[in-house]
């Protein structure tokens, strides 16, 4: 594989990961119930719903869920109560419970597009792509102008590499709302996923025009421009992203990955360092910094970074494995052996076979060298 092909593949992987992590998935519809269907006849339900709303607004979600569940026991024919439970569970990351609640809401109100959208969102967050696609499609059947459902559908289709269908979903959004930046941003990311940077540039520029202060667009645009060979404009777009969102560690991490893939190691290290400064427990940044130093054979700097990696993830065998290799590079044999043996113990305790053969070979060489 050529260096250019490798770099393009790495950038495509970074952008693809952005989609797979759901960073572009629309926000969940707020379907919280405010009144009961039996508000006139059942004062208790009405009071419970009011109390649940107050608890939700105060950020006390677990108690709010309990209140809504009490309301559901008293009025089990009100779909908004179940959708409210689903909303709260999803916002707690309890997507299985959210799915069950939304399915109950749909059983009571089978043509509610918002319920299907929220069900699709919850399924997508669990990685149940086929079920998510089905739910999003139902939402668009009952409301063809449901923008979030169309966008969510496109994101999950892109996960499944059904690129043509995903593009069609984004194009429908652009037709419905020509100034909706998200549709153009996702089109650009879709082309990057397919390693088509030239095709990605135009929709990303359009997205940037409609949302000039959105840092994520500049990151994708920077990746596309770098992939297309326009280094100066690509770096400028990434710098613009940093200026727009200087306090966003996830964005800095993404910038670092793109720069690393392009061989811009010094700039990549700076991006990773910004990410780590903003979020000291971001182990992925420390690991990436160490990886760059290892590639440059700067073993001392790699050791420093990997020790920070170990400190943030003391039960991660990969951290000790990388630290051990860096210490070996410095010829610090005793410390390297300790780190590699700890990595081996953790791999075995976690039933992982990753790197065990390489660790045994490294330990053999280190112990042989001590004799």
Long-range contacts (C-beta under 8 A, 24 or more apart in sequence): 7-227, 7-261, 7-262, 7-263, 8-195, 8-197, 8-227, 9-195, 10-257, 10-260, 10-261, 11-192, 11-197, 11-223, 11-226, 11-227, 11-258, 11-261, 11-262, 12-192, 12-193, 12-194, 12-195, 14-223, 14-254, 14-257, 14-258, 14-261, 15-189, 15-192, 15-193, 15-220, 15-223, 16-192, 16-193, 18-189, 18-216, 18-220, 18-254, 19-155, 19-158, 19-159, 19-189, 19-190, 19-193, 20-159, 22-124, 22-125, 22-155, 23-216, 23-250, 24-151, 24-155, 24-182, 24-185, 24-186, 24-189, 24-216, 25-121, 25-124, 25-125, 25-151, 25-152, 25-155, 26-121, 26-147, 26-148, 26-151, 26-152, 26-182, 27-148, 28-87, 28-90, 28-91, 28-118, 28-121, 28-122, 29-87, 29-114, 29-117, 29-118, 29-121, 29-148, 30-87, 31-80, 31-83, 31-84, 31-86, 31-87, 31-105, 31-114, 31-115, 31-118, 32-56, 32-80, 32-83, 32-84, 32-87, 32-88, 33-68, 33-71, 33-78, 33-80, 33-81, 33-83, 33-84, 34-80, 36-71, 36-75, 36-78, 36-81, 37-75, 37-77, 37-78, 37-80, 38-75, 38-78, 42-74, 42-75, 44-74, 45-71, 45-74, 45-75, 45-78, 48-74, 49-81, 49-84, 52-84, 56-88, 61-88, 61-91, 61-92, 62-92, 64-88, 65-89, 65-92, 77-108, 78-108, 79-104, 79-105, 79-106, 79-108, 79-109, 79-112, 79-115, 80-105, 82-108, 83-112, 83-114, 83-115, 83-118, 86-115, 86-118, 86-119, 86-122, 87-118, 90-118, 90-121, 90-122, 90-125, 93-125, 95-122, 95-123, 95-125, 95-126, 96-126, 98-122, 99-123, 99-126, 111-142, 112-142, 113-138, 113-139, 113-140, 113-141, 113-142, 113-143, 113-146, 113-149, 114-139, 114-143, 114-146, 116-142, 116-149, 117-146, 117-148, 117-149, 117-152, 120-149, 120-152, 120-153, 120-156, 121-152, 124-152, 124-155, 124-156, 129-156, 129-159, 129-160, 132-156, 133-157, 133-160, 145-176, 147-173, 147-176, 147-177, 147-180, 150-176, 151-182, 151-183, 151-186, 154-186, 154-190, 155-186, 158-186, 158-189, 158-190, 158-193, 163-190, 163-193, 163-194, 166-190, 179-210, 180-210, 181-206, 181-207, 181-208, 181-210, 181-211, 181-214, 181-217, 182-207, 184-210, 185-211, 185-214, 185-216, 185-217, 185-220, 188-217, 188-220, 188-221, 188-224, 189-220, 191-224, 192-220, 192-223, 192-224, 192-227, 195-227, 197-223, 197-224, 197-225, 197-227, 197-228, 198-224, 198-228, 200-224, 201-225, 201-228, 213-244, 214-244, 215-240, 215-241, 215-242, 215-244, 215-245, 215-248, 215-251, 216-241, 216-251, 218-244, 219-251, 219-254, 219-255, 219-258, 222-255, 222-258, 223-258, 226-258, 226-262, 231-262, 234-262, 235-264, 235-267, 238-271, 242-271, 242-274, 247-278, 248-278, 249-274, 249-275, 249-276, 249-278, 249-279, 249-282, 249-285, 250-275, 252-278, 252-285, 253-282, 253-284, 253-285, 253-288, 256-285, 256-288, 257-288, 260-288, 260-291, 260-292, 265-292, 265-295, 265-296, 268-292, 276-308, 280-312, 281-312, 282-312, 283-309, 283-312, 283-313, 283-316, 283-319, 286-312, 287-318, 287-319, 287-322, 290-322, 290-326, 291-322, 293-326, 294-322, 294-325, 294-326, 294-329, 297-329, 299-326, 299-327, 299-329, 299-330, 300-330, 302-326, 302-329, 303-327, 303-330, 303-332, 315-346, 316-346, 317-342, 317-343, 317-344, 317-346, 317-347, 317-350, 317-352, 317-354, 317-355, 318-343, 318-354, 318-355, 319-343, 320-346, 321-347, 321-355, 321-359, 324-359, 324-362, 325-362, 328-362, 328-366, 333-366, 333-369, 333-370, 336-362, 336-366, 337-363, 337-366, 337-367, 340-366
